[in-house]
Amino acid sequence: MQFRILAMAVLASLVACGAPDKSPATAVADEVYINAKIYTVDADNRWASAMAVSSGKIVALGDDAEVMVLAGEGTVVLDLQGRIVMPGIHDTHIHQVDAGIQKNLECSFLSDDLGEVIEALNACIANIPKGQWVRGGQWNEGLFASGKIPKAVLDDIAPDHPVFLMDWSVHNAWVNSKALEIFGIGTDTIDPAGGVIVRDTTTGEATGILRDNAAYDYRRQLPAYSLQETMAALSWSMDQIAGFGVTTFKDALVTASTMAAYAALNQKAALPLRVKTSLSWKSAWANSHDDELELIASRRELAGGKLAADFAKIMLDGIPPTYTAALLEPYAPSAAHGTQHYGELMLTPDELKADVIYLDRLGLSVKMHATGDRSVRAALDAVAAARQANGDSGIVHEVSHAEIIHADDIPRFRALNVAAEMCPILWYPIAGLDWQRWLGEARAKIWPVKTLTQSGALVIYGSDWPVVPTPNPWLGIESMVTRSDPAGPGDTPDWPEQAVDLHTALRIFTLNGAIANRVGATSGSLEVGKDADFLVLDRMVFDVPITDVGETQVLLSVINGIRVIDKL
C-alpha cells in the first residue's frame, strides 16, 4: 500500500505541474515491469513485484495489480518471468582510460611466468618498428626471483626498442637500457619524491625497475596518445563494464588529457554510463600542478549531463608488495629492507591537511590512496582538519584501498563522514600477494569490512581495474561474503571473521557507492522518484550457493530508463 501511495503522489505532482489532461495510465508510465522479484535496497530492503518508469524516473513500485493501473495504450509492459531486479552497481574506483589503452593499444599480458611474458613481448615487438616504444603490462616481481637483472631480460629480446612496462599494481615500471638512456637515468640520478629508482647495491646502476613516482614521472615522457585514441579506448572500456551491470563509475585518477576525452564524448552524448571523475592533485601522472589547478577551475564547464567532476584524488603512499605503503609499525624483517622499514608518505601530514582543507572548501570530494595504516591515519587527520577549518559541509571524503587500518581509527570513519573503499576482488590468485611476508602473521589482517560496517562507517566498492584482471563486480560481491578467491573453490578464507552477508555486500555495491558518488538521493536504490538505473539478473542471487554468485550474468541493464544492455 505504501508503494501505491507514493506512486499516486508522483502522479499528482506531474498533473499539478501541467501534465496533459489524460488518464493516469497514459499520463505516467513509459514502461512497466511486472512479474519480477524487485530488490529495492531501500532502508528496509523491501521487495516488490512490479515497477513503473516514466521519463527516466521510477514512478511506482508495488504488486502487479497496483502498478499496472499506470499502463496505458503507449506503455511498454515487460513480463520478467520471476527474475530478480536490483539497483545498478556503482564502481567508485576504476581506471577506464588506462584499461582501454592497455587492452587495445599496448602489449597486454598478465602472467607470473617469465617464459610466457617473454613470448608475449616477442609477439608484440615483431609488429613494432625499430626505435619505437614497446609499452604495456602487467608483470609482477616474481618474474625476477631467480636473480635475473630486469633490464637485461628486456635488453636481450628488445635490443632495438625502448621498453616501458607497468606492473600488475600499475605502481611500478620495468624498463630496458634504451629506456634508461632516453630518460637520462644514471648512477647519480636522484630519486624523485615519492619514488625509487631501484639500483644494484654494489654498482649503483639502475636495474630497470622504477617504483611509484619514479615510474609515473618517466611515464610522462612517453609519446602521448591522441584524443581520438583516448576516446576510442574509453568507449571500449565502458562497454566492458556495462556488460557486468555497472551503471555509474568513478574514474579514480583523471588528468587534463583524460578529462578532455570524457568531455568530448559527453558533448556527443556518447557516454552510456554515469561518470564521476576524480581530478588529480599533486600527481606525477599530471603534466604539472598548474594543469591540475586549471582543470579544477574549469571542471564545471567540462561537466554536465552524465559527467560530474566534483571529485579529487591524492596519492599518499605506495603499496605493501613493494614495501612502499606507509605503516605505523615496521614491516616484517626482510633482507632488502631490514627490521625498521616503515614506508613513506608522499606528502607530509601538514601539507596534506592544507590540501584537503583547500579542496574541501572548493566543494570537492577527496579520494586519498592509502594502503598502509599510517597513510590511513594521515588521511583521517586531514579530513578532521578540514572539518574544523571549514565546518561540516556534508561532503563525503574517501580513503581508497583501506585494507590496513589501525583499530583506533575504525570509529573515525563514521565520526568524520569518511567512506572506506574496499577492493575485494584483490583476493584473486597472483604470485606475490603474501600479506604475512610483508606484515607478519599477527598483522596480516586486511579489508576489515564487517568491523567497519558494524561501526556505522560508509563502506564502498572499487574494482581498481585494470590493476585487477577484470572489472566484474560479481566476483567481488562473492568474495566479500566468502572471504575467498572467487576463482578458487575450497581455498582457505582470508580473515573469515570479516565476512558480511549478501544483503550487506549488495548495499555496499549499490546505495553506499551512490552516496559516496554524491547521488544517494537519486540513485543506488529502487525507490519512487529515483533514477531508473537497474539490472535484471540471470539468477536469484539469494537462492543460489554463494559460490555461484560470482558467475552472475546481467540480462538487462537500464540507465535513466534507457536499455544499455538487453539480452532478453
N, C-alpha and C positions, 0 to 999 in steps of 0.2 A: 504493500500500500504506500509506503514512504517513497519508493521509486516512482510510483504513478503520480503522486502529488508533486514531486519535483518536475516531472515531465510536463504536467499541466501548468506549472509556474513558468517554465520556459516558454511554453506556447503562449500564455497570457502576455508575457513581456514582448514576444515577437509581434503579436497583434497590436499591442499598445504603441509599438514603435512604427506602425504603419504598414504591417503586413497586409497583403491583399485580402479582401473580404471573401475568403473561401472556407470550406470546411476544414477543421483541424487536420484531417488526414492529408489533404492536398497542400496545406499551407506549411507543413512542418517537415515531414520525413522525405529525404532523398533516398536513403537506403534503410532497410530494416533487416536485421539478422535475427533469425529465430532458431528454436530447437538446438540451443547451444548450452554449454556449461561455461558461463562467463565469470571468471575470477577477477573481481574488481580491484583488489589490493587497496580498498578504502580503509578507513580507520578500524572497521570491524571485520575485514576480509570477507565481505558479503558476496554471495553468488546470485546470479540472475540467469534467465534462460533466453532473454531477448534484449536487443539494443537497437535504438533508432538513431540515425545520424542525419544531420542537415547542415549544409554549408561548412563542412569540416568539423562540426562540433557534435558531441553526444547530447541528444535532446531527450532521451528516455532510456530507462533500464527497468526491467521487471520481468514478469512472466509473459509468455507469448500472447495471451489474450489482451493483456494491458497494453502492450507495445504495438500490436497490430492495428489498434484503432487509429494510429498515426500514419498508416499506409494508405496512400491514395492511388489514383489511376497512374500517376507517373512514378510511383515509388518502386525501386528495385528491391525485391524481397529475396533473401538468400537463406535457404534452409541449410544449416551447418551440420545436420545429422548427428547431433550429440557431441560434436568436437569441442575441445576447450578453447576459450578465448581469454587472452590476458593482455595487459598493457605492453606497449613496445619497450624494448630494452635501451637503457642509457649506458653507453660506454664512456666513462669520464676520463679515460687516459688512453689515447691511441695516436699513432704517428702515420696518418693516412698517406701523405705525400711520400714519405720515406718508403713505406711499404710498396706503393705503386711504382716508384722509381727502381727500387731493388728488384722487384719481380719482373719488370718489363724492360728496363734499360741497362741493367748491370748483370754481372755474373753471380747468380744466386745459388747458394748451396747451404746446407746445414748438416754437418757431419762431424763426428769426433774421431774419424779415421783419416789419417794423413794421406793414405793412398787414394781414398775416394775424393778428398779435396783436391789433390794434385790432378787427378783425372778430370774433374770438373773444370779446373782452371785451364788445363791444356786445351780442352774443347773450346773454351771462351777465347783464349789467346789466339787460336788458329784463325779466328774471324776478325781480329783487331789489327789494323795496320801497325807496322813497327813504329815505335816512338810515341804512340798514343797510350793514354792511361788505361790500365785494366782496373776496374772498380767493382766492388761487390762485397759479399759476405754470405753466411755468417760462420765464423770459426770459434773455437774455444782453446784455451791454453793447454788442454790435454794433448793437443797435437804435438807439443814440444817436450813431452815427458821424457823422451829418450835422450834429451840433451841437444837436439839439433838447434843450430842458431837460426832463428826465424827468418832473418833477411836472406841467409844463404839458401834456404829452401826455395824462395822465390827467385833468387838470382839464377839458380840452375834451370828453372823452367821458363823464366821470362827475362833473358839477358838483354832483350831489345825493347822492353817496355817498362815504364814506371808503374808500380803496382800499389794500390791502396785498398785494403780490405777491412771492413768493420767486423768486430766480433759479434757473438750472439747477443750480448747485452747492449750493443750499439754504444758502448763507452770507450772501447779501445780499438786501435788500428794496428794492422800488420802490414808493413811496407818492405820494399826491397831497397837495394843500394842505390838504384837510379832515383827512386823517390827521395831518399835521404839526401842525395846530391842536389836534386832540384830544390828541396826545402832548405838547403844550406845547413843541415844538421851535422855538426862535427863534435869532436871531443870536448870543445869549450862552449858549446851551445847551452845556455841556461834554461832550465825547466820553466815553462810558463806557470803562472799562479794557478793552482788547482789542477795541475797536470804533471806527468812524469814521462821523460824520455828514458826508457829502460836501457841500461848500459851494461857492458861486460865489466864485472867487478875488478878485473885485472887490468885491462887495456883502456877502459873508459869509453870504448866505441859503442855507438848505438847498436842494439841488437836487432832492431826492426819492429819493436813494439812501442807504441805510443799510448799512454793512458790518459783517459778523461780529457781535460782541456788541451793537452798536447795533441791528442787525436783531432779534437774539434778545431783548434787553431790552424793546423796544417790542412785539414779538410777544406777550409775556406779557400785555399789556394788552387784547388782543382777547378777545371773548367765548369762554368755554371750551365745548368740545363736551361733550355729556353722556356718561355712562358707556355708555349703550346705543348711542349713535352711534359711540363709540370701539370698542366690541366688534364692532359690525357691520363697521366699516372694517377691523379686524384680521382678522376671519373672511374677508372678501373677499380681502385681500392674501395670506393663507395659501393660499387656493385657487389663486391665480395662480402662486405659486412651486412649489406641489406638482406642478402640471402639467409643470414643467420638470425634475423629478427631485430637487429639494431635499428632503431628509428631516430635516435639522437646520439651524437658523439661529440666529444671534446678533443680536438687536436691539442696534444699536450705541449707542443713547442712550435710556435708559429713566428717566423721571421717575415721581413717585408716581402721577399720573393714568394714565399708560400701564401701569404695573405693576398698577394696580387692574383694568384691562381684562384683562390676561393672567391674573391670579389668578381673576377671575370666570369666565372661560372654562375655566380649569383645574378649578375646582370643579364645573363642569357636564360635565367630561370632554369638552370641545368643542375641544381642541387636537389637530388631526390630525397635526401635526408636532412634533418635539422642539425645545424653545425654550430658548435661553440669553439672559439679559438683562444688558446692561451698564448698571449703575446710574450715573446722572450724578454727577459730583463737581465742585463749584465751577463749575457750568454756568449760563449765562444762560438756558437753557431751563427750569430748575427754578424753582419759586416762591421758594425760599430754601435756603440751605445747611442750615438746621435741618431742613427737609423731607428733604433728602438724607441727613443723618445718621440721621434716624428711619427712613427706608426701608432703609438699610443694616443698621440694628439689627434690623429686623423681617423681613429678607429670607427667612430660613428658614421663618418661619411662613407666608409667602405662597407659597413654592415647594413642590415635590413632584410626583410623577408625571413628566409630560413637561416640567415647568417647573423650570429651575435659575436661581439668582440669585447665584452666587458670582463675579460679574464687575463691574468698574467701568470708567468712561470719563472720560478727562481730555482737554480740548482744549488744545493747546499753541500753535497758530498758525492762520492763515487758509489761503489758497490762492494759488498763483502767479499766476493770471489777474488777481487784484486787487492784486497786489504786497503781500500780507499774510502769505505764507509767510515764515518766519524763515530767512535764508540766512547762510552763513559768509562768502561774498563778495558784493559788491553785485550787484543786478540789473543787467541791461544798461541803458545810459543811455536815459532817456525824458524827454519834455517835462514830464510830470506829476510825476516823482519824481527827476529829476536823475541824477547819476552815483554817489551814495553812499547809495543806499537799500538797506537790508538786510531790511526787515520786522521784526516784533517778536514776542517770546514773550508769551503771555498770562499765564504765571506765571514768576516769577524762578526761575533754576536751584535756588537754595536752598529756596524754597518747594516746588518740585516734588519735590525729594529728600525733604523731610519728609513730603509727602503720599504718595508711593509707599512709603516705609518704613512709614507707618501702615497703608495699605491692604493691603500685603503681609503685615504682621503679623496682620491680621484674616483672612487666608486668601483674599483676593480677587485674581483675575487682573486686571491693569490694562491696558486698551487705551488707548494715547495717540495722539491725532490729531497727526501730524507730517508736513507736506508739504514742508518745507524741510530742508536738510542740517543747519542749526543746531538746529532743533527735534528732529530725529532724534538728534543728539548729546546734547542735553539729556535726552531720554528714556532713552537708554542709560546716561548718567551717573547718572540717578535710580535705575535698576534696580541698577547697581553699588553705589550707596549702600545700597539695601535688602538686597542680598546680604551686604554687610559688616555691617550692623546686625543683621539677623535670621537670618543663616545661609542656606544654600541650601535653601529649602523644597521645591524641585522645581516650584514654580508657574511656568507659562509666562506671561510678560507679553508684550504685543504693541505693535509700532509700526504704526499704521494709516496707510495711504496712503504707504508708504515709497518714494515714487517717486524722490526725490533723496537719495542717500546718499554721503557722502564716502568715498573709497576706504579711508581709515584706519579707518573704522567698520564696514566689512563683516565682518571676523572677530569683532567684538564680539558680533554677534547669537548666534552659536553659543556663544561663551565665557560669555555671560550667560544663556543659555537664553531668548532673546527671539525671538518669531516676527515675521517681516516680512510684513505683509499687502499683497498686490498686488491691484489692481483693473484687470485687463487690458482690460475692456470699455470703458475710457476712451479707447480708440483709435477710438471711434465719431465720425462726422463732425458736428461742431457748430462754427459760426463762432466764432472767438476762441481756439481751442486752438492757440496758437502758441508752442511752447516756446523756439524760437530768439529770438523777440522779447523774451521775458521774461528768459532766462538767457544769451543769446549762443550762437553756434553751437558753441563748444568745450564748453560745459557742458550743452547740451540733450540729455542722455542720461538717459533715465528708465526706471524699472521694471527694475532690474538682476537679473532673475530667475535667469539662468544663473549669474552670478557668486555670488549668494547661495547657490544650490543647491550649487554646487561647493565653497563654503566650509564646507558642513555645516549652514548655517542652516535653521531650520524656516520654509519659505515657505508661506503660506496664501492663500486666496482670499476676497475680499469684494466683492460686487457694488456696494454703496452705493446700491442702488435706494431711492428714486426720483431720486437725483441723475443716474443714467443712465436712459435711457428704457425699459429692460426688465431684469427680473431673470433673463433667460435665461442660464444659466451656459455653455451650449454655444458661444455667441459668444465668451465669454472663453477657453474652452479652445482654440478655433481660433486666436484672436489671440495667445495665449501661445506657440503654435507658429510662427505665420506672422509675428508682429510687425506685422501689417497690420490695417486696418479690415475686419472680417468682412463688412461690407455693401458693400465697395468692391473687387471683384476687380481685380487689376492695379495697385493703388496701390503707392507706394514704401514698403517696410518701414521701421519706425521702430526704429533701433538693432538691426539684424537679428542681430548677434553675440550678443545676449542671448536669442535664441530657445532653447526647450527642446524635447525630443522629447515625443511624445504620452504615453508612459508616465509621464514626469515630471509633465506637466501634470495628468493624471488623479490622480496621487498627491497633488498639491497640493490638488486639489478634494475629495479624499475623506479619506484617512488623516491627512494633515497637519492638515486642518481639525479632525478629530476629536480629535487630540492637543491642539491649542490650545483646543478646547472642553471639555477635561478628561475626555473619554470615549474616549481612544485604546485603552484596554483592552477596550472593549465595542463599538466602532463604527469605521467608516472602512475596514474591510477585511472580506472574507468568510472567516471562519475559525471552526472549531468552537468553540462556547462564546460567540461574539459575538452581538449582537442581529441579528435577521433584518430588516435595513434594506437593501433592494437594489432595483435597477432592471432592467427588460428594455427594450432599445432596438430601434428600427426598422431599424438598420443596424449592420454590423460596422465600428466606427469606425476600426479598424486597417487595413481593406482599402479604404476609400473614399478619394478625394482629401481632403487635409486641409481644403481649402476647402469641402467638403461637411459637415464635422463640425458647423459652426455651425447646420445645419438639422436636426440630430438630434431625433427625437421619442421621447418616453418612452411606451412601450406599457403598462408595468406598473410601479407603484411600491408597494413593500411596506414598512411600518414596523411593527416589533415583530410581524412575522408577519401583519399585517392589510393587506389591499389598500386603498390610498388612491386610487390611480389605476388603472383597469383598462380598457384598450382592446382586450384580447384576446378 
